[in-house]
Amino acid sequence: PVQFYSGMRFIRGAYRAFRNLAPNMDSLVALGTLAAYFYSSASLALGRYGDVYFEASAAVVAFVLLGRYIEARMRTRAADAVRKLLSLMPPKARVLRGASAVEKEAGDVEPGELVEVREGETVPVDGYVESGSGLIDASSFTGEPAPVEAARGRLVLAGMRLLSGRLIVRATRSGAHTAVAQMAKLVRIAQGARLPVQDLVDKVAGVFTWAVMALAAAAFATWLLLGYPPSTALIYAVSVLVVACPCALGLATPLAVAIGVGRASSKGILIKRPESLQRLLDAKVFAFDKTGTLTVGRPKVVAVVGGDEVLRLAASAELKSNHPLAGAVVEEAVRRGLALDEPESFDSFPGLGVVAQIGGSAVAVGNERLAKEMGADLGKYAEEAERLRKLGYTVSYVVKGEEVLGLIALGDSARPGAEELIRWLKAANRRVVILTGDAEAAAKAMAARLGADEVRAGLTPEEKAAVVEELRKAYGPVAYVGDGVNDAAALAAADVGIAVGSGADVAKEAGDVVLVGGGAEKLGELLRLAKAVLKNIKFNLAWAFLYNVALIPVAAGALAPLGVTLRPELAGLAMALSSVSVTANSLRLRSL
């Protein structure tokens, strides 16, 4: 029963492997145990009771299965990240129907329905706060422990916990369509992905298996030629086959990747393509978008040239824009109590600005290039705009028809940790470049403050992608960090695209990695994690290979004259310990 019931999985695996001329671990275990079993059966039939090794065959199967069981138990811990993400989603939601509330399955909530979230409860759907306020714990998405304030208009995601207050949330997505469900799915897919080094490992393991079978045959022949009985030669051959199983080689990479991806997700770093970890460490240039990536992305209006009417028109035109600069203009207009007009039409031009139809007139808000394309004469405003840019501010022209009505100056501050990150990258001999659609003076002021090597300003998204190609030719592999939607072209052009996203729709964000709910300051954490994962993989591979190579001569009987031998059952135990040790080493990544 041990050989042909418990060990049948190895026999079936060996059959498929040999049929495809690609022997693997199952092939070695099956060959070794079947050789011992059938030799023992023949000896028993011939009455040579001293030449039976059923216990060796059974022990090898038992030890290998025990090793796989321990390995499987330890590997399930690598999937903790996915289980933790899925556990964030509450099963029920309280939906408001008029003056009353009804409970329904969270996954059945329709877009547009109002969901009540009380203090201490977990948000069951993605949506925007319709009314109420409170403090929410978003650490499962951002990795930041500090609670954040939620008020009307704030995006909240399923899985966030309301620490205090009461919220009415207008649902946008529920169930499998929520951000947390998307993240869990992407993490699961990423955990099963392969790094390029795994292809090399598979080739080496394939050659290694053939070599081990040849060594086992050589060991058998050598002991026969030395005059020892077939039973002795067989034991040594079986020991070689069993101890050299390359299962630890196969575990070395995927397990470290699975644990590394899971650990990253708990820090608000979603690794969509794990192969990018290798490329990230090879990058010679780190190019950054400015607004929202290196800066807070919450600019404030610092000056309005032309009075409140200029601000009112600009805010009306920007009402439908999701750009941080537009949000700042609208926020300032609301703060001043200005009455805004709903635009009759709206067009956004990335890298330039917006054009809207208000009261029958075309109103444009954007940079100098957009103002000129509207046919406006910059006149006296050009000099004032230049003065404001030299102070490091971003300047938007407000144009009505073909006339410049005034200017709006906006300022932004660097994200906490951005300056330290750039200093760290430069110390590691990486070139740091800022690519932005902002005016040159504002971009240069921020670059000087942060210590960047180079800055390119006034770029459209397409021009950013072209600059990425240019930087690659000049310096080598490029990693680009920018907005997951507006910078999609540059992210795709880079060797590694790192998107800074809100986490609202991670599946649609461009890039190999998404920094959820944060800025470029999380890049340092990503780099440290990538370095740790690759270091762990290299150690695992070296350990697995050297362990096997060191034990093969012992298993073949090279130390037999000194009284040191390795019976098949002990070889099976040693092989299992090799896999368990690689698994345990990979699990150390969970403490990062």
N, C-alpha and C positions, 0 to 999 in steps of 0.2 A: 504493500500500500504506500510506503514512503516513496519508492522509486517511481511507480507508475500512477500514483494518484497525486501526492504532493508535488512530485517532480515532473508531472506531465506538462506543466507550463513551460519548463525548460526544453523538453523534447519537442513540443510543438514549435516553440520559438526557433530552435535549432534547425528544424525541418524547413521552415520558411526562409531562414537565413541562408542555408546551403543551397536551396532551390534558386535563390537570387545571387548566388556566389558572393555573398556578403556576410561571412560569419561574424558573430558577435559574442557577447557574454554568455547568452543562453547556449550557444554552440559549444563553448569550452566546458561549461558545467555539465551539459548533457553528455558530451564525449567522455569526460572523466568519470562521471558516476555510472554511465552505462558500461564502460569498459570494466570497471571494478565489479559491477553487478554480474555481467555475463561471464567474466572470468571465474568469479566465485561460484556461479551456478554450474559451470563446467567442472570445476574442481570437486564440487559436492557430488555431482553425478558420477565422477570417476573415483570417488572414495578418498580424495585427498583433502581430508577435513582440516588440515592445518593451513591450507591455501585459500581460505575464504575471507573475503573483506566486505561482507554485507554491511558491517557496522560503519566502515569508512564511507561507503556510498550513502547510507542513510544520514550519517552525521554531516556530510557535505551539504546534502539537500536541506537538512534542518538548519544548519548555520547560515546558509545563503538566504533562506526564507526569513530567518530571524533578523538578519541584517536588513532585508528589504522592508520588514515590518517596522523596525525602528526608524529606518530612513523615511518610510511613508508617514509615520507619526510626526517626525520632525518636519517633513515637507508641508504637512497641513498647516503648520504654524506660519509658513511663508504666505499662505492665503488669508492670513488674519486681516490684512488691509482691506480686501474686498468684502469680507464678512462685516468688518467694522463699518465700512461705508454703507452697506445695505441695511445694517441694523439701525442707522440713523433715521430711517423713514418710518414714521408712525403708521399703523395700519388704518386708523380712522381719522376723519376730518369733521369738524363742526361747521356745517354750511348754513348760512343765514337765509331764511325764507320769510321776508317781511319782518315782523316783530319777533318771530320765533327762530329757533335753531334746530336743525336735524343732523343726526350723525349718519355718515355714509362712508363707504370704503374710500380711502384716500386716492386710490387709483381711478375711481369713478368720477372724481370732481371734474366738471366741465370748465373750459376756459371762460372767464368772465364771471364765474360764481364768486360770491363773497364768503371767505372762510375766517372764522373767529379763532384767534390764538390767545390763550390766557397765560398768565405768569406761571413759569415752570414747565410749560408745555413745549413740544417740538413742532416747528412749522411743518405741516404735512404736504404742502404744494409749493411750487415756484410761483412768484407773483410780486406785485407791487403793493406797498402799504397804502390802503385807501384812507384809513383814519386810525387814530390812536398813536401811541409812541411807547418806547421802552428800550431796554438794553438787550442786545442779542449776542449770543456766543456763536461766532462764526469760525472758531478755531479748526474745526474739521475740514474746512475749505481753505483757509488762509494759513493755518499753522500758527497764527498769532493768538496768544492766550487772552489778551485784553479785550473786553466786550466792546461792541460798537453800538452807537445810537441808531435806532430805527424810527423814522417818522414818515409822514405822508410823502409818497413818491419814491421811497427807498425800495430797492430790489432786495427781496429776501428769498432764500432758497430752502427747499425741503431739506430737513436735517439740521437747520440752525435752531438753537434753543433760546426761547425768550426767558431771560433771567428776571426781568421786572417789567411791569406795565401790561398793556393789553393792545392787541393789534387786530385790525380788520384788513385782510389781505385779499386783493382781487387776483384770482388764480389765472396764470398764463399756461402752466403745464402741470401735469400730474402723473403719478405712476412711473412707468418705464421711460417717460419723456422728460422727467426732471433732470436737473444737472447732476444730482448725486447718483442717479441710476446710470446716466451717461458715463460719469467718472468711473463707477464700479465696472462697467462693461469695458471701458478703455484700459483700465488697470489690469483686468483679467486677460485681455488680448495681449497687452504688453508683456505680462509675466510669462506668456508662452512664446514670446518672440526669441529670435536667435541673434546673437552677436556674430559679426564676421569671423571672429576667432573660432567659433564653434564648427565652421566648415573645415578648418584646418584640423581641429581636434578629431572630427569624424574620420577624416582621411588617415590620420595617424593611427587611430584606434583600429581602422580596418586593416591596415598593413601590420599593425602590432599583433592582431589576432592570428593572421596567417603565420607570422614569425613564431608565436607561442606554440602553435600546433607543430611547426617544424622542430622547435626546441624539445617539445615533449617526445616527438618521434626519435630525435637524436639521443635524448636521455635514455629512452627504452633500449635503443640499439646499443648504446655504449655499455650499459650494465650487462646486457646479454653477452657482448663481446668480451667483457671482463670475467665471464664465467659464472655470473650469478644467475639464479633461477628466474624464470619468467615472472613469477609472483613479485619478486623484489623489483625487477625492472618496471613492472606495471605500476607499482605503488609510487615510484619516483615520477613516472610519466603523468599519472593522474594528479599528483601534487602540483606539478608544473602547470597543467591545464587549469586547475582550480585557482591556484594562488594568483595567476596572472590575468584573471578576468578584468577587462578594462572598464568595469562599471563606474568606478570612481572618476575616470576620465570623462565619461558621459555626463556625470552629475556636476562636475566642477563649474561649468559656465551657466547652465539654465537656472540652477538653484540660487546662485549669487544674483543673477539678474532679477529673478522673481522677488527675492527679499529686498533688493535695492529699489525696485520699482514701487513695491508696497510701502517701504519706509519713506520714499520721496512723497508719495501721495498724502501721507500723514502730516507732511510739512507744507502742504499747499503747492507741491511741485508735481505736475502730471506729466509723466514721461510717456509720450504716445509711441515713440519709436526708440526702443532701447539701444539699437545700433548707433544712435547719435551720441551715446556716452563715449564711445571710442573716438569719434570724430571731434567731439568737444574738446578733449584733452590735446588733440593735435592742432587745434585752431591757433593761428599766428596773429589774427586780427579779430578784435571784438568791436563790432559796429553797433551803435545804439541810436534808436530814435530818442528824441529829447522829451517832448511833452508826454507826461504820464508814465514814462519809463525811467528816465533819470530825474525827472521832477515830480512833484506831488501830483500834478495833473489837475489841480484845483486852483487855477489862476484866479486872481482878483482884479477887478477894474481899479486902476490906480489913477487914471486921468481921463477926462472926457473933454475934447476940444470941440466946441460948438453948442454946448448946453444940453439940457434934458431932452429936447426934441430929437437930437442926434441919437442919444441913448435909446429913446423910445422906439424910433424907427429901426435901429439896429437890433434891438431885442425882439421886436415883432418879426423881423426877417429871420432871426435865429431860432424862433420858437420850435421848429421841427428838426433842428440839428441836434445830433448827439455828441458833438465835439466839445471837449472841455472848455475851450475858449467861448463857445456859444453859450454854454451853461453859465459861465461867469457873467456874461453880458446880461442875460435874462435875470439872473439872481440880483444883480445890482439894480436893474430897472424895477424889479418887484420891491426891493428894499426901499427905493425912493418913492414907491407908491404910484408909479406911472401906469397909465392905462394902455395895454398892448392890444394890437389888432391881429386877428387871425389872418395869416397870409393866404391869398387866393390860390397861389401856386408856389412851389418851392423846388429849387434845384441845388444840390451840393456838388462842389467841384474840389475833390481832394487835393490838398496842397495849395489851393487858391482861396477858397471861401465859399459863400453862398449867394444865390440870387433869388429873390422872392418878389412876388407881385403883391403890392399893398396899396389899397385905395386906387387901383388902376394904374399905378406907377411901378416901374422896376426899381427895386432897392437892392443894392449889392453891398455886402460886408465882407471884406477880405484884405489880402495883401496888395502891394503896389501893382503887381502884374495884373490882378483882376480889375483894379480900378482903371488901368490903361486899356484893358480889353473892352471895358464898358464905354470907352471913348471919352473918358473924363480927363480934364486938365488938372494936374495935381496942384499947380500954382503955388500959393503961399503955404499950403499944407506940407509940401515936400520937405522944407527946411525944418519945420516943427517935428515932423515924423522922424527925420534923421536925428534930431536932438534926443528924442525919447528912446530911439533904438540904442544910441550910445550909452544910455543909462541901463541897458539890458532888458528893456521892455519890448514886448511884442506889440506891434502897432497895426490896427485894422482901420482901413479907410471905409467911410460910410458914404456911398454914392447913390443919388436918386436921379434916375434918368442918365444924363451925362454930366452931372454936376456933383463935385465933392462937397458934402455938407459939413463934414468934420472928421475927427479921429477919435479912436478909443485905444488907450494904452493899457495893456494887461501885464501883470507880473506873476511869476511863478517861483517857487522855492525848490531847492534840490531835495530829493527824497532822503530821509535819514539813512545813512550807510552808503549812499552813492559815491561820495568822495573817497571813503575808505576802500570801497570795491575797486575803483579805478586805480588807486594807489597800489593795491594788492596785485592787480593785473599787470601794471607796469613793472612792478618788482619781479614778476615772473616772466619778464621780457615779451609781453604781449603788447601789440600796438592797439591803442584805443582811439576810435574815430566816432564822432557824432554826426549823424545824418538827419537833417530836419527840414521841414518845409517853412520854418520860421525865417524871419529876416536875418541877414548876416550879422548885424551888430548885436542883436539879442542872443543869437546862437554863440557868437564868439565870447560874449560876456559870461555865459553859463559854462562854456568850455574852459575858459581861464579859471573860473571858480573851482571847477571839478578837477582840473589838471589833465584834460584830454590831449592827445598828441596832435589831433587834426579835427577840423570841423568843416562840413560842407552844408551850406544853408540854401534856402529857397528851392528845395528839391520837390518834385512831384513824386508820387509813389513809384512810377515807372523809372524816373531818374535815379531813385534810390537803388533799385534793382540793378541798373547799369553801373552805378558806383561800386556795388558789391562785387560785380564781375571784374571791374577795374582793380579793386583792392586785392582780389585773389591772384590776378596776374602779377601784381607788383610784390606781394608779400607772402602769399600762400593761403591755406585754408581760412575761411572767414566764418565766424559765428555772428549772426545778426539778432539783436534783441529789440523787439518793437511790438506795436499793437497787433493783436491777432486778426483783425479784420482789415484795417486801413493799410497795413504794411504787408499784406499777403504776398505781393510780388517780390519784395526784398527777402522775406522769410523763405520763400521757395527758391530764390536764387542762391542763398547762402548754403554753405556746407552743413551748417546746423542752424535751424531757425528756432528761436526761443520767443514765444509769444507771451506778452503780458496781457492777461485777460481777467475779466470779472468773475469767471467761472460759470456764467449764466448759460453758455452754450459751448462747452469745451469741444464737442464733436465737430463743430463747424469752424473752430479757430484754426487758422493756418499754423504751421510750425511743427517741429519734432517734439518740442517740450512746451508746456503751458505753465507759466507762473501765475497761479490762481490768486486773485485778490491782492496782488502785490506789485512791486516794481522790480527794477533791475537789482535791488539789494539782495534778492533771493538767489541771484546768479552765483554768488560766492558759495552758498550752501549747496547748490547744484554741482558746482565744480568739485567741492570736497567730497560729495557723495559719489560722483563719477570716478574720482581718483580712488576712493575706498573700494568701490565695486571692482574696478579693473585690477587693483592690487590683490584683492581677495581671489579673483579668478586666476591670476598668475600663480599665487601661492597654491591654490587647489590643484592646478594642473601640474606644477612642479612636484608637489607632494605625491599625487596619485601616480605619476610616471616613475619617480625615483623609488617609491615604495615597492612598486611591482618589479622594477628592474633589480632592486636589491634582494628581493626574496626569491626570484626565479633560480639563481644558482643554488641557494639553500634547498629549495624544493627539489632540484635536480640531483641533489646528493653531493654537491661539491665539498661540503664540510663533513660528510659521513665518516671519513677517516679520523676526525676529531670527536666523533660521537654525537654530532649535531645533525639531526634530520628533521624533516617537516612532513608528518603523515598527512594524508588527504583531509581528514577531519579538521586538523589544525590549520591546514592551508585554507579550508573553507572559512574558518573563523577569522583568520588573518585578512582574507579578502573582504569579509563583511565589515571588519573593523576599519578597513581603508575607506569604504563608502560612508560609514557612520562618521568617521573623523572629518571627511570633506563636508558632509552635511552640517556637522556641528560648527565647523569653521565658518561656513556661509551664514549660519544663524547669528554670528557675532555682529553682522551688519545691522541687526535690529536695534542695537544699542546706539547707533549713530544719532 
